[in-house]
């Protein structure tokens, strides 16, 4: 991806290099529980729950008090992430204008190392990249992308990082357009299997939105970029992860979609560039 020397977003908060005197006790489990609760209890109820759980989570973590100088490589990665974020801002501002969706509310991105405190609770790097609807921020520990290659077998590369970033931006789109709230409401009305299907549709739509972004950002793409995105999407499919971790696959427990589905919906967004083609809910549930 061509990114050097271009506009960098001012919506990036770099918390890397911040150390702690102690260890994170709660780990990624706290943020996972909080996000699930926010999904189940949307609207005002979710806003009431989040601060309470955040207090519990924060009570199990130590305060970040130490800071070190970032390496040159880390600084370059920070510039790259700021550029990718700027690209998402440019594309989605344009799309919101074209489709009369109102003003695009730009999210912030937080880069962190090891652990972070959010409006959805405290999280460790084991949580992987995630979007918190409570504060409308993306949280990313860039060490995840090394694991994406070594543990999950993805090719890696800068556009794999861009794809994951664009996917999390997709969840922001769903939040500000009301899709996420509708999903939470529907999940409360059915059983766990139905809730999982809705989660899959929501995740695949975020993949579709990532593809839409890539379509509108083609002038900065290079040979092999889409293949990097496909490799990442393939690596994090529910079926691929379940096979790798347990040796078997249970489709009723899927929450993100199969490798094939994730690649298919990204490519549908990339090939069409039209957000009107991203109704994953009708395609998967009806």
N, C-alpha and C positions, 0 to 999 in steps of 0.2 A: 504494500500500500504506500502510495506517495504521500508523505505527511510532513517531511522536514520543511521548515521555513514558512509554514502556513499559520492561519489564525488559531490561537489557543483559547479555550473557554476560560472565563473568569469564575465559573461555577464549580471549580475543583478545590476540594479541601484535602490537603496532603498531611496526613497524620503519621506517615511512616517515620521511623526513627524514634518514635515515642516508646520508651520502655516502661517497665513496671517493677516495683519492689517485690511484688509477690506474684502468685500464679492465679490464672483464671480458674475458679472452682466450678462454675456452672458450665463452661464450655459451650459448644454449639447447640446443646440441647435446649438452653433457655430461649434463644432466639427462635428455634424451631417451634417450641410450644407457643410462644407469643404470636408468631405469624399464623399458626393454625387457629388460635383463638380469635385473632383479628379477622380471619377469613370466615369463621363461623358466626362471629358477632360483629356485624358491620355497623356503620352509621354511628349514632351517639353512643350506643352500648360499647362499641369497639374503642371509641375515644376514652370512655371511662375506664375500661379494662387496662389499656396500654400503660398508663402512668403507674398503676398499682403494681403490675408485673415488673415494670422497669425498676421500681424501688427494690423489689425482691432480688432482681438480677444484679443490680448494682451493689447490693449488700454482700454479694458473694464474690465481688471482684475488688482488686486493689486499685488504688488511684494511679494513673499514669503520671510519673514525675520525672523520668529521665529522658533525655533526648540526645541523639547522636547525629553527626553529620552524614547526610546521604552520600552514597558513592556516586561516581560519575554515571555508572550504568543505571542506577536508580533515578537519577535526575533526568536522564534521557527517556526512561520509561514514563516518568511523570509528564514530560512534554508530549510524548506520544498519546497518553491517555487524555490530556487536555485538548489535543487536536481532534481525536476521535469524538470526544464530547461536543466540541464545537461543530463538527460535521453533523452530528445528530440534531443539534439546535437549528442549524441552517436548513436541513431537510424538513424537519417537522414543523418549523415555523412556516415554511413554504406550503406544505401539504395542508396544514390547518387553514391557511388563507384560501387555498384553491377549493377546498371542500366546505368552506363556510362553517368551520368547527369552532369559531371564536379564537381567542388568543391562546397560543401555546404557552403553558406555564413550564418554564425550563426547570428541570430537576437539578440538584447538586449531586456530585460524585465525591465520595470520601475514599481515599486510599489509606489503608492501614496495614499494620504489621502485627500478626499474632492475635490481637484482641481489639474489640471496639465496643463502645456504648452507643446505642441507637434508641429511637423512640419505640422500637419493637423489642427492646431488651438488650442484653449484652450477648456478644457472639465471639467465637474464636475463628481462626482462619479455616478450621475444619468445616465451617458452614458453607464455604465456597462463596462466590459472588451472589449477592441478593439485593432485592429492592425492598425498602421499608415504606409501606403506604402511610405510616404514622407521621413521618417527617418528609416524605417524598424525596428520599435520597437513595442513591446507589452506593453500596458498600463493597469494596473489592480489595482483597489481599492478593497481590499479583503473584505470590508464590503458588497460587492455585494452578496457574497455567503450566508450571513445571510438572505438577502432579497430573495435569490433563495429558501430558505426553508420557510420563514414566509409568503412571498407574492405569490410565484409561486408554493408552495407545493412540492418541491423536497425533497428527503430524506436527502440530504447534504452528508457530509463525505469528506475525503480528496481526494478520487478519482473523485468526482464530480468536484472539483477544478482542478484536473489533466486533466480531459476531456475538460473543457473549455479552459485551457491553450493549450492543444494539438490542439484544434479547431482553435485557433488564430494562432498557428504555421502553421496550414494548409493554412491560408491566406498568410503567408510568403512564403510558398512553391509555391503558385500560383503566387506570385509577381516575385520571382527570376526565375521561369520557363517560364514566359511570358503569363500565362493563364489570369491573371488579366487584362493585357493590351488588349488582344484579346476580353475579355468580354466588356470592356469599348468601344471599337471600334464598336462592334455589337450593343451595347445599343444605340449608336448614330444613328444607321440606322433604328431603328424601333420605335414604339410607347411605351407608358408607360407599357402596359400589357406585351409586348414582353420583355421590359427591366426588369420587375419584374421576369419573368420566368428565364431569364439569371441569375439574382441575386439568385434565389432559387437554380439553378443548381450549382452556385459557392459556396453557403453556404453548400449545401449537400456534395459537394466534400471535403470541409474542415472537415465536420463530418467524411467522409470516411477516410481522412488522419489521423484523430484522432484515428480511429479504427485501422489503419495500425500501428500507433505508439504503441498502446496498445498491438497488436499482438506480436510485436518485443520486448516488455517489460514485457512479461508474467512472467518471473522469479521473478519479484518484486511484482506481483499482489497477493492479498489476497482474501479470500472468501468474496463475497458481493461487490467487487470493480466494476465489470461490471454492477451490478444492480444499483449502485450509478450513474454511467454514464448514464444508460438508464433512470433513474428517472429524471436526469437533462435535458437530451435531450427531454424527453416527456413534461417537464414543460415549455420549451421555444419554442415549436412548434407554428407556426403562428396561427393555429386554436385554440389551447389552450389559447393563450394570448388574441385573439380576443373574444373568449367566455367569458373569465374572465373580460375583460374590457368593452365590449359593449353588450355582450349577443347574438351577431350574428357573422356569418363568411362570409367573402368575399374573395373567393379564388383568384380573379384577383389582389388583393392587397398584396398577400403573397410575402415576400421577402426572407424568410429563409426556408420555407418548413413546412409541417405539422409535428406533433409529431411523427406520424407513419413513415414518410419519414426520419426524422432525426435519429430515432432509427434504421431503416432498413439500412441506409447507413453506420452508425457507425459499426453495426454488420457485414456488408459485408466487411468492411476494417479489422475488428478484426478477422473474420473467415478465410479470404484469406491471409492477410498480403502482398498482391501483388498490387502495385500501378497501374498496367495495368488494373485493374478491376474498376477503379474509374472514368469512363467516364459518369458522371452524365448528361452532356449536350446532348449526343445522346439518353440517356435513357428518358430524360424528354421533350426535345424540338423537336426532329426529328419525 
